Amino acid sequence: MKISVELTLSPLQDDFESSIVHFIKKLRASGLKVKENPLSTQVYGDYDEVMKVLNAEIKEAFELIENGVMAVKIVKTDRYDYDPDF
């Protein structure tokens, strides 16, 4: 089953940028389809593969920050090629 996942990592600390960049670079290196925008990162692929990567990378991201929030949305379809027609 294909999924699309939107992630927003919000470290609750002054030095937050490096932990976000590290998280995104790890997702890029995973081999999954990844897109970023100023507000979130999207990951696309097979459910089991995506969730395996996210399980490891979210855990590492939380270990590297003192406090933080990870917002996650999961859609049951691969929306990587979505192009608005309006």
C-alpha positions in Angstrom: 0.0 0.0 0.0 1.3 3.4 -0.9 1.2 6.4 1.5 2.1 10.0 1.7 3.3 11.4 5.0 3.6 15.1 6.0 6.0 15.8 8.9 6.7 19.0 10.9 9.5 18.8 13.4 9.4 21.7 16.0 12.2 21.6 18.5 11.2 23.6 21.5 14.6 25.2 22.1 16.7 28.2 20.9 19.1 26.2 18.8 16.6 24.4 16.5 17.8 24.8 12.9 20.6 22.2 13.0 18.3 19.4 14.3 15.7 20.1 11.6 18.4 20.1 8.8 19.8 16.9 10.2 16.4 15.2 10.2 15.6 16.3 6.6 19.1 15.1 5.4 18.5 11.7 7.0 15.1 11.4 5.2 16.7 12.4 1.9 19.5 9.7 2.3 16.8 7.0 3.0 16.1 6.5 -0.7 12.4 7.5 -0.2 10.8 10.2 -2.3 11.0 13.4 -0.2 9.8 16.9 -0.8 10.3 19.9 1.5 8.7 23.3 1.8 9.1 26.0 4.4 6.5 24.5 6.7 6.9 20.7 6.4 8.6 17.7 4.8 6.6 15.1 2.8 7.7 11.5 2.4 6.1 9.1 -0.2 6.3 5.4 -0.7 5.3 1.9 0.4 3.7 1.9 3.9 6.1 -0.6 5.5 9.2 1.0 4.1 8.2 4.6 5.0 7.1 3.6 8.5 10.4 1.7 9.1 12.4 4.8 8.1 10.2 7.2 10.1 10.3 5.0 13.2 14.1 5.2 13.2 14.5 8.8 12.1 11.9 10.3 14.4 13.4 8.4 17.4 16.9 9.8 16.5 15.5 13.3 16.0 13.9 13.2 19.5 17.2 11.9 21.0 19.0 14.9 19.5 16.7 17.6 20.9 15.9 18.5 24.5 12.2 19.0 23.9 10.1 19.1 20.7 6.9 18.3 18.8 6.6 16.1 15.7 3.3 16.6 13.8 2.5 13.7 11.4 -0.2 13.4 8.8 -0.6 10.1 6.8 -2.7 9.8 3.6 -3.4 6.4 2.1 -2.2 7.2 -1.4 1.1 8.3 -3.0 0.5 12.0 -3.8 4.1 12.7 -4.9 3.0 13.6 -8.5 0.1 15.8 -7.4 -0.2 18.9 -9.5 -3.1 21.3 -8.7 -5.2 22.1 -11.8 -6.5 25.4 -10.6 
